Amino acid sequence: MALRQHSFFLSEPLTLTEVLQALEQTKSLAQTNLQGINLSQMDLSGIDLSGTNLIGANLSKTNFQGANLQGVDLRRASLRDANLSGANLQESYFFRADLQGCNLADANLEAAKFKLALYDNKTMWPEGFNYQKSEAIGPKASLSGAFLNAANLRGADLSYCNLRGAYLSGADLTGANLEGAALSGANLQNAFLTGAYLRNAMLIGVELQGADLRAADLTGANLEQLKSIAGADFSLVQGLTAEARAMLCSRDSKELGTWNCFTRNNTAQSLGC
């Protein structure tokens, strides 16, 4: 089979059937268009995928051990629980890729870009790689001032992240783990924090206008000097001390009387003021 190479921005993506036929003849799929393909759970160890377009591909639980993925475009690809140990990932692009549970041990990550890629505490990184400052999103990540407006971070593990001054307006943080996260000065306007775990989070000076905090766990969270809580919904929050509730209920009546356009509750009612 003659592969459609070197012009994947102009050609149609290869089908799974074409990929399987090619793999019977060669260990190379270099410079091909595999955008959106489902290669989940396949054994692609040692394969040459250099320069390939894998935007939005499903590569979960796929074995890429020792494969050549230099310069591969993996934007928005799912690499959840994939094995990339020992792979060549030089200059690869992981923008918004899902790396949760991914094994990157001993991989070559020289000049690879991880901006907004999502990892968790099961992701394995090469020894000495400073993933916390790679602009990826996950536990203990350094994301001070990051632009995460409207980001889909449902259920993400952001525990102990540095999110000081981050822009999270409209972000979906439903069920996210933000334990111990540093969020001072962050913009959480209209953010969805339903059921979020915010124990011991630093929320000093945070913008919470219109935020949905229903059933969030605020045990030990620092809520001092909040910029605005107008329209914020605190219904069924956990861990809010009597002192903290009284402090919130003492805010300006215009803030407390503002309705949340999504939940249809006003702030005063949600706090039981």
Backbone hydrogen bonds in HBPLUS format (Angstrom, degrees):
<---DONOR---> <-ACCEPTOR-->    atom                        ^
c    i                          cat <-CA-CA->   ^        H-A-AA   ^      H-
h    n   atom  resd res      DA  || num        DHA   H-A  angle D-A-AA Bond
n    s   type  num  typ     dist DA aas  dist angle  dist       angle   num
A0006-HIS N   A0031-GLN O   2.91 MM  25  5.10 134.4  2.13 132.9 147.1     1
A0010-LEU N   A0007-SER O   2.87 MM   3  5.55 155.8  1.93 120.4 128.1     2
A0011-SER N   A0007-SER O   2.97 MM   4  6.14 146.3  2.08 148.6 158.7     3
A0014-LEU N   A0033-ASN O   2.77 MM  19  6.07 159.7  1.81 179.9 172.9     4
A0019-VAL N   A0015-THR O   2.99 MM   4  6.33 154.9  2.05 150.1 157.5     5
A0020-LEU N   A0016-LEU O   2.92 MM   4  6.17 165.1  1.94 155.4 158.3     6
A0021-GLN N   A0017-THR O   2.98 MM   4  6.18 155.5  2.04 147.2 154.1     7
A0022-ALA N   A0018-GLU O   2.91 MM   4  6.10 154.3  1.98 145.1 152.2     8
A0023-LEU N   A0019-VAL O   2.93 MM   4  6.18 153.2  2.00 150.8 158.2     9
A0024-GLU N   A0021-GLN O   3.26 MM   3  5.35 141.3  2.42  96.6 107.2    10
A0025-GLN N   A0022-ALA O   2.99 MM   3  5.39 147.0  2.10 108.1 117.8    11
A0026-THR N   A0022-ALA O   2.93 MM   4  6.10 150.6  2.02 155.2 164.8    12
A0048-ASP N   A0027-LYS O   2.84 MM  21  6.23 165.2  1.87 158.3 163.4    13
A0029-LEU N   A0048-ASP O   2.71 MM  19  5.88 173.3  1.72 165.0 167.0    14
A0031-GLN N   A0050-SER O   2.90 MM  19  6.25 150.4  1.99 149.3 159.1    15
A0053-ASN N   A0032-THR O   3.00 MM  21  6.37 165.8  2.02 164.5 169.1    16
A0034-LEU N   A0053-ASN O   2.79 MM  19  5.47 146.9  1.90 144.9 156.1    17
A0037-ILE N   A0034-LEU O   3.17 MM   3  5.57 164.6  2.19 136.5 134.6    18
A0036-GLY N   A0055-ILE O   2.83 MM  19  6.05 144.5  1.95 148.0 159.8    19
A0058-ASN N   A0037-ILE O   2.88 MM  21  6.27 157.5  1.93 153.1 160.7    20
A0039-LEU N   A0058-ASN O   2.89 MM  19  5.94 151.1  1.97 155.3 163.5    21
A0042-MET N   A0039-LEU O   3.27 MM   3  5.80 157.6  2.32 137.1 134.6    22
A0041-GLN N   A0060-SER O   3.03 MM  19  6.35 139.2  2.20 141.2 153.5    23
A0063-ASN N   A0042-MET O   2.88 MM  21  6.24 167.2  1.90 165.4 169.8    24
A0044-LEU N   A0063-ASN O   2.72 MM  19  5.48 144.4  1.85 144.5 156.6    25
A0047-ILE N   A0044-LEU O   3.29 MM   3  5.62 163.8  2.32 129.7 129.0    26
A0046-GLY N   A0065-GLN O   2.99 MM  19  6.27 134.6  2.20 135.0 148.8    27
A0068-ASN N   A0047-ILE O   2.87 MM  21  6.23 161.5  1.91 154.5 160.8    28
A0049-LEU N   A0068-ASN O   2.74 MM  19  5.68 159.1  1.78 155.0 162.5    29
A0052-THR N   A0049-LEU O   3.11 MM   3  5.55 145.5  2.23 146.0 141.5    30
A0051-GLY N   A0070-GLN O   2.85 MM  19  6.27 149.4  1.95 153.6 163.9    31
A0073-ASP N   A0052-THR O   3.08 MM  21  6.47 162.6  2.11 162.1 167.6    32
A0054-LEU N   A0073-ASP O   2.86 MM  19  5.54 148.2  1.97 145.4 155.7    33
A0057-ALA N   A0054-LEU O   3.16 MM   3  5.33 161.2  2.19 130.9 126.7    34
A0056-GLY N   A0075-ARG O   2.78 MM  19  6.17 156.3  1.84 158.8 166.7    35
A0078-SER N   A0057-ALA O   2.93 MM  21  6.34 159.6  1.97 164.4 171.2    36
A0059-LEU N   A0078-SER O   2.75 MM  19  5.43 146.1  1.87 147.2 158.8    37
A0062-THR N   A0059-LEU O   3.20 MM   3  5.38 156.1  2.26 128.6 124.9    38
A0061-LYS N   A0080-ARG O   2.94 MM  19  6.36 138.7  2.11 141.4 154.4    39
A0083-ASN N   A0062-THR O   2.93 MM  21  6.27 163.8  1.96 153.0 157.8    40
A0064-PHE N   A0083-ASN O   2.66 MM  19  5.56 155.1  1.72 153.6 162.7    41
A0067-ALA N   A0064-PHE O   2.90 MM   3  5.23 160.9  1.93 141.9 138.0    42
A0066-GLY N   A0085-SER O   3.06 MM  19  6.47 147.5  2.17 143.9 153.9    43
A0088-ASN N   A0067-ALA O   2.89 MM  21  6.33 161.0  1.92 162.3 168.7    44
A0069-LEU N   A0088-ASN O   2.73 MM  19  5.47 146.2  1.85 144.6 156.3    45
A0072-VAL N   A0069-LEU O   3.25 MM   3  5.44 153.1  2.33 133.2 127.1    46
A0071-GLY N   A0090-GLN O   2.81 MM  19  6.22 153.1  1.88 157.6 166.4    47
A0093-TYR N   A0072-VAL O   2.96 MM  21  6.36 162.0  2.00 165.7 169.1    48
A0074-LEU N   A0093-TYR O   2.75 MM  19  5.51 149.4  1.84 150.6 161.2    49
A0077-ALA N   A0074-LEU O   3.10 MM   3  5.27 164.7  2.12 128.6 126.7    50
A0076-ARG N   A0095-PHE O   2.88 MM  19  6.30 153.3  1.95 152.4 161.3    51
A0098-ASP N   A0077-ALA O   2.92 MM  21  6.36 159.8  1.96 156.9 163.4    52
A0079-LEU N   A0098-ASP O   2.80 MM  19  5.48 151.7  1.87 144.6 154.3    53
A0082-ALA N   A0079-LEU O   3.06 MM   3  5.16 161.8  2.09 126.6 122.8    54
A0081-ASP N   A0100-GLN O   2.98 MM  19  6.43 143.6  2.11 138.3 149.6    55
A0103-ASN N   A0082-ALA O   2.91 MM  21  6.29 168.4  1.93 166.5 170.2    56
A0084-LEU N   A0103-ASN O   2.71 MM  19  5.50 149.9  1.80 149.0 159.6    57
A0087-ALA N   A0084-LEU O   3.11 MM   3  5.36 161.2  2.15 130.5 128.8    58
A0086-GLY N   A0105-ALA O   2.97 MM  19  6.49 142.3  2.11 144.5 156.1    59
A0108-ASN N   A0087-ALA O   2.92 MM  21  6.36 160.0  1.96 160.9 167.5    60
A0089-LEU N   A0108-ASN O   2.85 MM  19  5.37 142.8  1.99 137.5 149.7    61
A0092-SER N   A0089-LEU O   3.18 MM   3  5.42 158.6  2.23 131.7 127.7    62
A0091-GLU N   A0110-GLU O   2.98 MM  19  6.45 149.6  2.07 146.3 156.0    63
A0113-LYS N   A0092-SER O   2.94 MM  21  6.40 160.4  1.98 163.0 168.9    64
A0094-PHE N   A0113-LYS O   2.79 MM  19  5.86 168.2  1.80 168.1 172.2    65
A0097-ALA N   A0094-PHE O   2.93 MM   3  5.18 161.6  1.96 137.5 132.4    66
A0096-ARG N   A0115-LYS O   3.34 MM  19  6.84 147.5  2.46 138.9 148.1    67
A0118-LEU N   A0097-ALA O   2.84 MM  21  6.26 161.4  1.87 166.9 173.1    68
A0099-LEU N   A0118-LEU O   2.62 MM  19  5.51 154.7  1.68 156.3 165.1    69
A0102-CYS N   A0099-LEU O   3.11 MM   3  5.13 165.4  2.14 122.7 122.3    70
A0124-MET N   A0102-CYS O   2.86 MM  22  6.27 163.3  1.89 158.3 163.9    71
A0104-LEU N   A0124-MET O   2.67 MM  20  5.36 151.4  1.75 139.3 147.8    72
A0107-ALA N   A0104-LEU O   3.09 MM   3  5.41 159.2  2.14 131.9 130.0    73
A0112-ALA N   A0109-LEU O   3.06 MM   3  5.21 169.0  2.08 124.2 123.6    74
A0117-ALA N   A0114-PHE O   2.95 MM   3  5.34 167.0  1.97 136.6 134.5    75
A0116-LEU N   A0135-GLU O   2.81 MM  19  6.00 163.3  1.84 142.4 137.1    76
A0137-ILE N   A0117-ALA O   2.63 MM  20  5.84 172.3  1.63 169.8 172.4    77
A0119-TYR N   A0137-ILE O   2.84 MM  18  6.12 166.3  1.86 161.0 163.4    78
A0123-THR N   A0120-ASP O   3.11 MM   3  5.51 160.5  2.15 112.2 118.2    79
A0129-PHE N   A0126-PRO O   3.06 MM   3  5.58 165.5  2.08 137.7 138.3    80
A0131-TYR N   A0129-PHE O   2.99 MM   2  5.69 131.8  2.22 105.6  91.5    81
A0133-LYS N   A0130-ASN O   3.23 MM   3  5.84 155.8  2.29 113.4 119.5    82
A0134-SER N   A0131-TYR O   3.15 MM   3  4.86 162.9  2.18 108.0 106.6    83
A0142-SER N   A0132-GLN O   2.77 MM  10  5.63 164.7  1.79 157.4 153.8    84
A0141-ALA N   A0138-GLY O   3.14 MM   3  5.55 151.8  2.22 141.3 137.0    85
A0140-LYS N   A0159-SER O   2.93 MM  19  6.26 153.2  2.00 154.0 162.8    86
A0162-ASN N   A0141-ALA O   2.89 MM  21  6.22 170.4  1.90 167.2 170.2    87
A0143-LEU N   A0162-ASN O   2.74 MM  19  5.49 146.6  1.85 145.1 156.6    88
A0146-ALA N   A0143-LEU O   3.01 MM   3  5.24 159.2  2.05 135.8 131.9    89
A0145-GLY N   A0164-ARG O   2.83 MM  19  6.18 138.4  2.01 142.5 155.9    90
A0167-TYR N   A0146-ALA O   2.80 MM  21  6.08 170.6  1.81 165.4 168.4    91
A0148-LEU N   A0167-TYR O   2.71 MM  19  5.46 147.3  1.82 145.6 157.1    92
A0151-ALA N   A0148-LEU O   3.10 MM   3  5.29 156.7  2.15 133.1 128.3    93
A0150-ALA N   A0169-SER O   2.92 MM  19  6.20 144.2  2.05 137.0 148.4    94
A0172-ASP N   A0151-ALA O   2.86 MM  21  6.17 161.7  1.90 161.2 167.2    95
A0153-LEU N   A0172-ASP O   2.79 MM  19  5.47 144.1  1.92 142.0 154.0    96
A0156-ALA N   A0153-LEU O   3.12 MM   3  5.22 168.2  2.14 125.2 124.2    97
A0155-GLY N   A0174-THR O   2.85 MM  19  6.16 146.8  1.96 147.1 158.1    98
A0177-ASN N   A0156-ALA O   2.89 MM  21  6.23 161.5  1.92 156.8 163.0    99
A0158-LEU N   A0177-ASN O   2.73 MM  19  5.50 146.9  1.83 146.4 157.9   100
A0161-CYS N   A0158-LEU O   3.20 MM   3  5.51 147.3  2.31 137.0 130.0   101
A0160-TYR N   A0179-GLU O   2.78 MM  19  6.11 149.9  1.87 152.9 163.3   102
A0182-ALA N   A0161-CYS O   2.87 MM  21  6.17 169.2  1.88 175.1 176.4   103
A0163-LEU N   A0182-ALA O   2.73 MM  19  5.46 144.2  1.85 144.2 156.5   104
A0166-ALA N   A0163-LEU O   3.04 MM   3  5.20 159.2  2.09 131.0 126.8   105
A0165-GLY N   A0184-SER O   2.97 MM  19  6.31 143.4  2.11 136.5 147.9   106
A0187-ASN N   A0166-ALA O   2.90 MM  21  6.32 163.3  1.93 166.6 172.0   107
A0168-LEU N   A0187-ASN O   2.76 MM  19  5.46 145.7  1.87 145.7 157.5   108
A0171-ALA N   A0168-LEU O   3.01 MM   3  5.23 162.8  2.04 129.4 129.0   109
A0170-GLY N   A0189-GLN O   2.90 MM  19  6.37 136.9  2.09 143.8 157.4   110
A0192-PHE N   A0171-ALA O   2.88 MM  21  6.23 167.3  1.90 162.9 167.0   111
A0173-LEU N   A0192-PHE O   2.67 MM  19  5.40 144.3  1.80 146.1 158.1   112
A0176-ALA N   A0173-LEU O   2.99 MM   3  5.16 164.9  2.01 130.1 127.7   113
A0175-GLY N   A0194-THR O   2.88 MM  19  6.21 147.3  1.99 146.6 157.4   114
A0197-TYR N   A0176-ALA O   2.86 MM  21  6.19 169.3  1.87 166.8 170.4   115
A0178-LEU N   A0197-TYR O   2.68 MM  19  5.45 148.6  1.78 144.5 155.6   116
A0181-ALA N   A0178-LEU O   3.08 MM   3  5.25 165.6  2.10 128.2 126.5   117
A0180-GLY N   A0199-ARG O   2.85 MM  19  6.27 157.5  1.90 157.2 164.9   118
A0202-MET N   A0181-ALA O   2.91 MM  21  6.28 163.0  1.94 161.0 166.6   119
A0183-LEU N   A0202-MET O   2.79 MM  19  5.43 145.4  1.91 142.9 154.3   120
A0186-ALA N   A0183-LEU O   2.90 MM   3  5.36 154.4  1.97 145.8 142.9   121
A0185-GLY N   A0204-ILE O   2.88 MM  19  6.39 141.2  2.03 150.7 163.2   122
A0207-GLU N   A0186-ALA O   3.09 MM  21  6.49 164.4  2.11 161.3 166.3   123
A0188-LEU N   A0207-GLU O   2.85 MM  19  5.46 146.1  1.97 143.0 153.3   124
A0191-ALA N   A0188-LEU O   3.05 MM   3  5.16 158.1  2.10 129.8 124.9   125
A0190-ASN N   A0209-GLN O   2.84 MM  19  6.26 143.4  1.98 141.5 153.5   126
A0212-ASP N   A0191-ALA O   2.90 MM  21  6.29 166.6  1.92 168.0 172.5   127
A0193-LEU N   A0212-ASP O   2.71 MM  19  5.46 150.0  1.80 146.1 156.1   128
A0196-ALA N   A0193-LEU O   3.01 MM   3  5.14 164.2  2.03 128.6 125.9   129
A0195-GLY N   A0214-ARG O   2.89 MM  19  6.34 149.4  1.99 149.7 159.7   130
A0217-ASP N   A0196-ALA O   2.91 MM  21  6.34 163.2  1.94 166.6 172.1   131
A0198-LEU N   A0217-ASP O   2.85 MM  19  5.43 142.6  1.99 141.8 154.1   132
A0201-ALA N   A0198-LEU O   3.11 MM   3  5.29 158.7  2.16 131.3 126.5   133
A0200-ASN N   A0219-THR O   2.86 MM  19  6.34 149.0  1.96 143.9 154.2   134
A0222-ASN N   A0201-ALA O   2.94 MM  21  6.40 159.2  1.99 163.8 170.7   135
A0203-LEU N   A0222-ASN O   2.87 MM  19  5.37 141.7  2.02 138.9 151.3   136
A0206-VAL N   A0203-LEU O   3.26 MM   3  5.45 150.8  2.35 134.1 126.9   137
A0205-GLY N   A0224-GLU O   2.98 MM  19  6.52 156.4  2.04 153.8 159.3   138
A0227-LYS N   A0206-VAL O   3.01 MM  21  5.83 155.3  2.07 129.9 137.4   139
A0208-LEU N   A0228-SER O   2.95 MM  20  5.66 145.5  2.07 156.2 164.0   140
A0211-ALA N   A0208-LEU O   3.00 MM   3  5.25 168.4  2.02 133.0 131.1   141
A0210-GLY N   A0230-ALA O   2.87 MM  20  6.18 136.7  2.05 132.8 146.6   142
A0233-ASP N   A0211-ALA O   2.93 MM  22  6.41 157.6  1.98 164.4 171.8   143
A0213-LEU N   A0233-ASP O   2.86 MM  20  5.50 142.9  1.99 143.8 156.0   144
A0216-ALA N   A0213-LEU O   3.05 MM   3  5.40 159.1  2.10 137.2 133.1   145
A0215-ALA N   A0235-SER O   2.87 MM  20  6.37 150.0  1.96 151.4 160.8   146
A0238-GLN N   A0216-ALA O   2.81 MM  22  6.12 168.1  1.82 158.3 161.5   147
A0218-LEU N   A0238-GLN O   2.74 MM  20  5.85 164.5  1.76 155.3 153.8   148
A0221-ALA N   A0218-LEU O   3.01 MM   3  5.20 169.5  2.02 126.1 127.2   149
A0232-ALA N   A0229-ILE O   2.92 MM   3  5.16 167.3  1.94 126.8 129.0   150
A0237-VAL N   A0234-PHE O   3.17 MM   3  5.60 151.7  2.25 140.5 134.0   151
A0245-ARG N   A0241-THR O   2.87 MM   4  6.13 161.3  1.91 154.5 160.0   152
A0246-ALA N   A0242-ALA O   2.92 MM   4  6.06 156.7  1.97 143.3 149.9   153
A0247-MET N   A0243-GLU O   2.92 MM   4  6.13 150.6  2.01 143.2 151.5   154
A0248-LEU N   A0244-ALA O   2.98 MM   4  6.24 156.0  2.04 147.7 153.5   155
A0249-CYS N   A0245-ARG O   2.86 MM   4  6.09 152.6  1.94 147.1 155.4   156
A0250-SER N   A0247-MET O   3.22 MM   3  5.22 148.3  2.33  95.6 105.0   157
A0251-ARG N   A0248-LEU O   3.22 MM   3  5.58 162.9  2.25 112.8 115.1   158
A0255-GLU N   A0252-ASP O   3.03 MM   3  5.45 123.2  2.36 107.6 120.7   159
A0256-LEU N   A0252-ASP O   3.10 MM   4  6.46 166.7  2.12 155.9 159.1   160
A0257-GLY N   A0253-SER O   2.89 MM   4  5.90 141.4  2.04 141.2 150.8   161
A0258-THR N   A0255-GLU O   3.12 MM   3  5.40 165.0  2.14 111.3 115.9   162
A0268-ALA N   A0256-LEU O   2.81 MM  12  4.67 154.8  1.87 144.4 135.7   163
A0267-THR N   A0258-THR O   3.25 MM   9  6.23 147.1  2.37 154.7 157.9   164
A0260-ASN N   A0265-ASN O   2.73 MM   5  5.50 165.1  1.75 149.4 152.9   165
A0264-ARG N   A0260-ASN O   2.81 MM   4  5.21 145.5  1.93 148.6 154.8   166
A0270-SER N   A0266-ASN O   3.07 MM   4  6.32 159.3  2.11 154.3 160.8   167
A0271-LEU N   A0267-THR O   3.10 MM   4  6.31 137.1  2.29 144.8 155.3   168
A0271-LEU N   A0268-ALA O   3.22 MM   3  5.26 132.9  2.46  96.5 108.7   169
A0272-GLY N   A0268-ALA O   3.01 MM   4  6.08 116.2  2.43 138.3 154.9   170
A0273-CYS N   A0268-ALA O   3.02 MM   5  5.19 163.2  2.05 150.8 150.3   171
A0272-GLY N   A0269-GLN O   3.11 MM   3  4.97 146.4  2.23  96.2 106.4   172
